[in-house]
Amino acid sequence: MSIFYNPSTAHSGTVQFMKRTKTLKIVALIGASGFAIVYAHAQTPAPSAAALEPIAFFTAHEWDAKLPDSPEGKKKKIHARFTWTQNRQAIRISNELVTDGKASPYIDGLYAWDPQQRVIVFWYVSAEGSLTKGTVRMEDGQLVHEFQETQPDGKTAEFVARVTPHGNEGWDNEIFARKANDLTPLVKVRYQIAK
């Protein structure tokens, strides 16, 4: 009898080898399938990124919006930056208030896709600590932002902003105060590419 061959274990060893081979093939197939799914997912735009496409133009440039001079004659503007998050599932909002060339914090926040509501949502906080949150929808070529601002003391106010894009060159932002079904115009500013 050979030390390399034992007829009593030959069948069970073959079965074990076949089982291991079959298991390895299944594991390899599962692994390959998982890799294919991950690869296909990486090649397909994420649902959030695609859903944020209507506001993606914000990220094309940094923007300035000239405001009326202060009563003391100081020049004022908003400097706005919008940047994609690293995972491209949201857009950061970072705006400064610039008075006579001196920047100070204004608002910081985020736009994201809410898959449950199936709408773009946003939140931002002001330098004073108020929290603003709302939704965005496309209507007649405008991005309609409906939102509520909560002051640090808990008081709230409702607003609507209508953002009208002008390609990647600029956009208008018209803000209204909302009381029941009435909208009262508050301000309209044009954002242009920052110089």
C-alpha positions as CSV (number, residue, x, y, z in Angstrom):
1,M,0.0,0.0,0.0
2,S,1.3,3.4,-0.9
3,I,1.5,6.2,1.5
4,F,0.0,8.4,-1.1
5,Y,-3.1,6.3,-1.7
6,N,-5.5,5.0,0.9
7,P,-8.5,3.4,-0.7
8,S,-10.6,3.8,2.4
9,T,-10.2,7.6,2.4
10,A,-9.9,8.2,-1.3
11,H,-13.7,8.7,-1.8
12,S,-14.1,10.9,1.2
13,G,-11.1,13.0,0.2
14,T,-12.5,13.4,-3.3
15,V,-15.8,14.5,-1.8
16,Q,-14.1,16.9,0.5
17,F,-12.0,18.2,-2.4
18,M,-15.1,18.6,-4.5
19,K,-17.0,20.3,-1.7
20,R,-14.1,22.7,-1.2
21,T,-13.8,23.3,-4.9
22,K,-17.5,23.9,-5.2
23,T,-17.4,26.2,-2.1
24,L,-14.5,28.2,-3.6
25,K,-16.3,28.6,-6.9
26,I,-19.4,29.9,-5.1
27,V,-17.3,32.3,-3.0
28,A,-15.5,33.4,-6.2
29,L,-18.8,33.9,-8.0
30,I,-20.3,35.9,-5.1
31,G,-17.1,38.0,-4.9
32,A,-17.2,38.7,-8.6
33,S,-20.9,39.5,-8.5
34,G,-20.3,41.9,-5.6
35,F,-17.4,43.5,-7.4
36,A,-19.5,43.9,-10.5
37,I,-22.3,45.5,-8.5
38,V,-19.9,47.9,-6.8
39,Y,-18.3,48.7,-10.1
40,A,-21.6,49.3,-11.8
41,H,-22.7,51.4,-8.9
42,A,-19.6,53.5,-9.1
43,Q,-20.2,54.1,-12.8
44,T,-23.8,55.2,-12.3
45,P,-24.4,58.7,-10.9
46,A,-25.7,58.5,-7.4
47,P,-29.4,59.3,-7.2
48,S,-28.7,62.3,-4.9
49,A,-26.2,63.8,-7.3
50,A,-28.6,63.4,-10.2
51,A,-31.5,64.8,-8.1
52,L,-29.4,67.9,-7.2
53,E,-28.7,68.7,-10.9
54,P,-31.1,71.7,-10.9
55,I,-29.0,73.5,-8.4
56,A,-25.6,72.2,-9.5
57,F,-24.9,75.5,-11.4
58,F,-24.4,77.1,-7.9
59,T,-21.1,75.2,-7.7
60,A,-19.7,76.6,-11.0
61,H,-18.3,79.7,-9.5
62,E,-18.1,81.8,-6.4
63,W,-20.7,84.6,-6.5
64,D,-21.2,88.2,-5.3
65,A,-24.5,89.9,-4.8
66,K,-24.3,93.7,-4.4
67,L,-26.5,95.0,-1.6
68,P,-27.7,98.6,-1.0
69,D,-25.1,100.7,0.8
70,S,-25.6,101.0,4.6
71,P,-27.0,104.3,5.9
72,E,-23.4,105.3,6.7
73,G,-22.5,104.8,3.0
74,K,-20.6,101.5,3.5
75,K,-20.4,99.2,0.5
76,K,-22.0,95.9,1.2
77,K,-22.3,92.6,-0.7
78,I,-22.8,88.9,-0.1
79,H,-20.0,86.5,-1.2
80,A,-21.4,83.1,-1.8
81,R,-19.7,79.7,-2.2
82,F,-21.4,76.4,-3.0
83,T,-19.2,73.3,-3.1
84,W,-20.0,69.6,-3.6
85,T,-19.4,67.4,-0.6
86,Q,-16.7,64.8,-1.1
87,N,-19.3,62.0,-1.7
88,R,-21.3,64.2,-4.1
89,Q,-24.5,63.6,-2.2
90,A,-24.9,67.2,-1.0
91,I,-23.9,70.8,-1.8
92,R,-22.4,72.9,1.0
93,I,-23.5,76.5,1.4
94,S,-21.0,79.1,2.7
95,N,-21.8,82.8,2.5
96,E,-20.0,85.8,3.9
97,L,-21.3,89.3,4.4
98,V,-18.6,91.8,3.0
99,T,-18.7,95.4,4.3
100,D,-16.2,97.8,2.8
101,G,-14.0,94.9,1.8
102,K,-14.1,93.2,5.3
103,A,-15.7,89.7,5.3
104,S,-17.7,88.4,8.2
105,P,-19.5,85.1,8.6
106,Y,-23.1,85.1,7.3
107,I,-24.6,81.6,6.7
108,D,-23.4,78.0,6.5
109,G,-25.5,75.1,5.4
110,L,-26.3,72.2,3.1
111,Y,-28.5,71.2,0.2
112,A,-29.3,67.5,-0.1
113,W,-31.8,65.1,-1.7
114,D,-34.5,63.7,0.7
115,P,-35.4,60.3,-0.8
116,Q,-38.4,60.0,1.5
117,Q,-40.0,63.3,0.5
118,R,-38.5,63.1,-3.0
119,V,-37.5,66.7,-2.9
120,I,-34.3,68.8,-2.5
121,V,-34.1,70.0,1.1
122,F,-31.8,72.6,2.7
123,W,-30.7,73.8,6.1
124,Y,-28.5,76.7,7.1
125,V,-27.5,78.5,10.2
126,S,-26.7,82.2,10.4
127,A,-23.8,83.8,12.3
128,E,-26.4,84.9,14.9
129,G,-27.6,81.4,15.4
130,S,-31.0,81.3,13.6
131,L,-31.8,78.0,11.8
132,T,-33.4,78.0,8.4
133,K,-34.8,74.9,6.7
134,G,-36.9,74.2,3.7
135,T,-37.4,72.6,0.3
136,V,-36.6,73.5,-3.3
137,R,-38.7,72.7,-6.4
138,M,-38.5,73.7,-10.0
139,E,-41.4,75.9,-11.3
140,D,-41.5,77.8,-14.6
141,G,-37.7,77.9,-14.9
142,Q,-37.3,79.1,-11.3
143,L,-36.0,77.3,-8.2
144,V,-38.7,77.9,-5.6
145,H,-37.3,77.8,-2.1
146,E,-40.0,77.5,0.6
147,F,-38.5,77.8,4.1
148,Q,-39.0,78.6,7.7
149,E,-36.5,80.6,9.8
150,T,-36.3,80.0,13.5
151,Q,-34.6,82.8,15.5
152,P,-32.4,81.9,18.6
153,D,-35.4,82.9,20.8
154,G,-37.6,80.3,19.1
155,K,-39.7,82.8,17.0
156,T,-40.4,81.6,13.5
157,A,-41.2,83.3,10.1
158,E,-42.1,81.8,6.7
159,F,-40.4,82.8,3.4
160,V,-40.4,82.0,-0.3
161,A,-37.4,82.7,-2.5
162,R,-37.5,82.5,-6.3
163,V,-34.1,81.9,-7.8
164,T,-33.9,82.5,-11.5
165,P,-30.7,81.1,-13.1
166,H,-29.0,82.8,-16.0
167,G,-26.9,79.9,-17.3
168,N,-23.7,79.7,-15.4
169,E,-23.2,83.4,-15.6
170,G,-25.5,84.6,-12.8
171,W,-28.8,84.3,-11.0
172,D,-31.4,86.4,-9.4
173,N,-32.7,85.8,-5.9
174,E,-36.1,87.4,-5.0
175,I,-37.3,86.8,-1.4
176,F,-40.8,87.2,-0.1
177,A,-42.3,87.0,3.4
178,R,-45.2,84.6,3.7
179,K,-48.3,85.3,5.8
180,A,-50.9,82.6,5.2
181,N,-51.3,82.7,1.4
182,D,-49.9,86.3,0.9
183,L,-46.4,87.0,-0.3
184,T,-44.8,90.3,0.5
185,P,-41.7,91.2,-1.6
186,L,-38.6,91.9,0.7
187,V,-35.6,92.0,-1.6
188,K,-34.3,91.1,-5.0
189,V,-30.6,90.7,-5.7
190,R,-28.5,89.6,-8.7
191,Y,-25.6,87.2,-8.0
192,Q,-22.7,87.5,-10.5
193,I,-19.4,85.7,-10.9
194,A,-17.1,86.9,-8.1
195,K,-14.1,88.9,-9.4
